[in-house]
């Protein structure tokens, strides 16, 4: 990929939309029941600690992306091994998000079209965006940001008018104490979606104005986190904690209930289109991370790396043939036991290595 310079605003909007992505599709913190909003808040606080570590890593060496940092500070072979692991992580995450598009499309708008076909079309569209580089992705995010604000705004505005909200579902607060809330927040919610911002260690490098980066990212993080808490809690206030936890896509079920005569009768279609955009943005983001990594680790051209990556992603998409297996593995295995390695352990070790190297350089001077 050619050298790219990007504005802070473009990266910040992409950062925010990336966090939203497929998050609203699921009920996070379901095991905390009516206290899911507290679990989301704790998860956001834990994710913020991770974000500050990622920003500190970038501040220590702003001229290198994640893969270049690994090779520089861990040495050629260990660094390349770490880079390969992150490529695998980004690739698998991309396969999961593109599978979400396929399943959602088959469930809602294209119920006569095979999931494999919908997934393939979505992957081709995302790959076409990635082909033009991060700058085009950032520009598209500006446009999609307006569409997503409108779509989610309609849902938030019209749900109260349908008298679907029941505030009694908020109580009792902390019925079983704080332990179930913390267990629901860490590592699940911390990892998804907040810990996934590790991806942006690959993209921070291309921003031209570094002075505004940290402040802008932090503001965007908290605005997005508050929005996600509200959308997550909206599902519980409408369906109740038990029913919401038992439905595969609970917010989609909520939008199917929104009906205002002669104004809105198919809010679920709007929600589906908004989700397509959000998940597509997230898929493209992970694909950028994996492609840039492949270019760094192997002597591949950008388009060749993208083609290889797209084939691998499509193959990984259907490792779990049934949706139930696919969701179970992602939420109960990968999210809990695997992703913390890439979001916490490896970045923390990299950060520690960079601090030690910096201290040694100061001692020598």
N, C-alpha and C positions, 0 to 999 in steps of 0.2 A: 504494500500500500504506500502511495506517495505521501510525503509529509503533509499533514493537514493541520491548519490552525482553526480554532473554533472560539466563538464567544462564550462567555460564562452563561449568558441567558439561555443559549441553546442547550448546553449541557445540563443546566439546572432543571429546565422543563423536561428533558429526557429522563433525568434522575427521578423526578416526581412521578411521571407517567410510568416509568419502569417499576417503581414501588407499588403503584396501584395495580397495573398489569392484570393478573388473574386472581388477585387477592380477594376481591369482592365476590368471586364465584363461590367461595367456601365460607363456612362458619368457623372462625378461629376462636380457640378457647372454649370449645363446646363442653369440655369436661368440667369447666368452672360454672356451667349453667348460667344463671342470671348474673353472675359476676364476671361474665366474659369481657365486659368493658374494662374491668380492673386488670384482667389478665392481659388484654391488649395494651393497656397503659404500661404495665410492668415490662412487657415484651419490647415496647417502643423505647423505654428507658435503657434496657439492656442493649438493644440494637444501637442506641445512640452512643454508648460506650465503645462499641465496635467501630462505629463511623468515625469517632474521634481518633481511634487508633489508625484507621485507614488514612485519614487526613494528615496525621502526624508522620506516617510513613512517606506520604507524598511530599510533605514539607521538607523532610530530611534530604530527599533527592528528587526534586521536581522534574528533572530532565529525562527520567527513565520511567517506563511503564512497569507493570507488575512482573512480566516475564524477564525484562531486562534487569530489574532489581534482583530477581532470584539468581540469575546467571552471574551477576556482578558480585553479590555479597556471599553467595553460597559456593561459588566456584563453578567451573564449566559443567562438570558431570552431575553433581548434586543439584545445581541450579536447573539443568535441563530436565532432570527427573521430576523436580518440583513443578516445573512448567508443564510437563506432560500430564501430571496429575490435575493441574488446574484446567488444562485443555479438556481432559475427560469430564471434569465437573461441569464446565460451561456447556459442553456438547450434550451431556445427559440432561441438563436443565432445559436446553433448547428443545430436546426431543419430547420432554414432558409438556412444555407449554404448547408446542405445535399439536401434540395429541389432544390437549384441552380444546383447541380450536376445532379439531375434527369431531370430537365427541359432542361438543356444544352445537356445532352446525348440524350434525345428524339428528340431534335431539329436538332442535327447535325449527330451523328454517328449511333444512334439506333432508327430511326424514326418508326420502326414497333414494338418496344418494349414499353409496357405501362410505363408511368412515375413512377408508384408505384413500379414496378419491378426494374428499374434502381436505384431508391432511396434506396430501400431495400438492394441491392447489395453494393451500396456505403456506407451505414450505417454499414453493417457487416464488410466491409474492414476497415473502420475507427475504429470501436469498437475493432477489432482484434489488431490494432496498440496500442490502449489505454490499452488493456489487459496487455501488457508487460511493461508499465510504461513510464514515461517521457524520461528516458535515451535512450530507443530504438527509441522513436520519434525524439530525437535530432540526433541520428546516421542516421536515414532515411533522415532527413533534409539536412545533409551533401551531400548525394547522389542526392537528388532532387534539391538542389541548383545548381549543375552543369547542370542538365537538363533544369532548368528554365532559367539560364543564356544563354544557347545555344538557347532555343526556342525564348525568347524575343529578343535575339541578332539578330537572323535571320530576325525577323519582322522589327526591327529598321534598319538593314543593307539594306534589299532589298526593302523596301517601297520607298525610294528616287529613286531607279533605275527604278521603274515603272512609274515615273513621275506623281505620284498621289498627291504629296504635293503641296498645293497652299498657299504660305505665305501671300497672300492678305487677307486670312481669319483671320489673326491676328489683322486687323485694321477695324475700328478705336479703339484705346485703350481708355478705360473709356468713351465710348460714352455717357452713361447715368449717369456718375459720379461714386463715390466709394460706395454709399449705396447699389446698387444691388449686388455688388461683396461681400460686407461684409455679406449681408443677405444670399447669396448663400453659404458662407463659414461657418457661425456660425448659428445654431449648426450642420448643416448637415454634412459638410466635416470634421469638428472637431470631430464629433461622429463616422463617418465612413470614413476612417478606423482608424484614429489616436487615438481616445478615447478608442477604443477596447483593447488597450494595458493594460488596467486595469487588464486583465486576468493574466498578468505576475507577479502581486503581489502574486499570488498563487504559482508561480514557481521560483521566485527569491531566495527563501529560500534554494533550493537544490544545488545552485552553491557553489563550494568549495572555489574559489579564489574571495573573495569579493572586493579586492582592484582594480581589473581590470573591475569590473562589470559596474559601472556607466559610465566610459569613453567609453567602448566598446558599450554599449547600445546607447549612444548619437550619436556616429559615425554611427552606423548601422541605427539609426532612420533617420538621415539626408540624407544618401545615398539612402535609400529606398524612402524617401519623394521626392527627386529630380527625381528619376526614375518614380514614380507615376505621377508627374507633366508632365514629358515628354510623357509618354504613354497616358495620358488623352488628352494632347494637340495634339498628333498625330492624334487622331480621328477627331478633329475639323479641322485640316489642310487638311485632305483628304476629309471629307464629308461636311464640312461647319457647322457652329453652328446650323442652323435650322434643317437640315436633321439629324445631329448627335443626336439632342435632341429628335427627333421623333421616332428613332429606339430603340427597346428594348435592343439589344446587339450590340452597334455601332462598337466596335473594331472587333467583329467577322465579321461584314459586310466589314470592311476595309481589313481584311486578305483574304476574298473571292475575293477581287479585285487584290491581288498580284499574278501576273503570269509572270514568266520569262521562255521563251521557253527552254525546255530540262534541266532546273535547278530546278525551283519550279513552280508547277502548282496547288497544293492543300495546301497552307499555312494555310487555315482555319482548316485543320485536325491537323496540328502541334499546332496551337493556342488552339484548343479544348483539346488536350492531356495535354498541359501545364496548362491550367485552371483546368482540373481535378485534377492535382497534387496540385496546389495552394489551391483550395477550400477544398481538402481532408485534407491538413495540417491544415487549419483553423478550420475545423470541429473537427478534433482530439484535437486541442488545447482547444476549448470550452468544449469538453467532459471531458478532464482532469480536467478543473476547476470545473465542476459540480460534477464529481465523487469524487474528493478530498473533496469537500464541504459536500457531502452526508456522507462520512466517518467521517468527523469531527463533524457534527451535530447529526448524528444517529449512533447507534452501528451496523453498517453494514460492512461486509467484502468487500474487493475491488471488487472482481468479481461479487458478488451479487448486489452491488451498480451499477456496470457497466451494468449488465443485466436489472435492473429496469430502469436505465436511458435510455438505448437504446429503450426500449418499449415506454417510454414517448415521446422521440424524434420523433419516427416514427408516433405516434399518432398526435403529434403537427404539423407535416410536412404538413398534408393535411387539416388543419383547414380552409384554404382558397382553395376551390376546383379549382378555376380558377386562372391562372397565373396573370392576370391583377389585381385581388383583392389582391393576395399575394404580388405583387410588390408595389401596391399603399399603403397598410397598412404598409409595412416595411419602405418605403421611406417618407411617409407623416404623419404617426402617431407615430410609434415606434421610428424612428430615431430622430424626432423633440421633442416629448413630454415625452418619457419614458427613452430612453437611457441616456440622461443627468443626470437623477437621480442617475444612477449607476456609471457614469463616472466622474461626477463633485460633486454633492451634498453629497452623502454618503461618498466618499473618503475624501472630504474636512472636513466634520464633524469628521471623524475618525482621520484625521491629527491634527485637532484642539484639540481633546480629548487627543491625545498622547502628544502634546506640553504642555498642562495644567498639565497632570500627571507628566511629566518630570520636570516641573518647581516646582511643589509641592515637589517632591523628593529632589530636590536641596535645597529647603528652609528648609526641615527637617534635612538635613545633614549639 
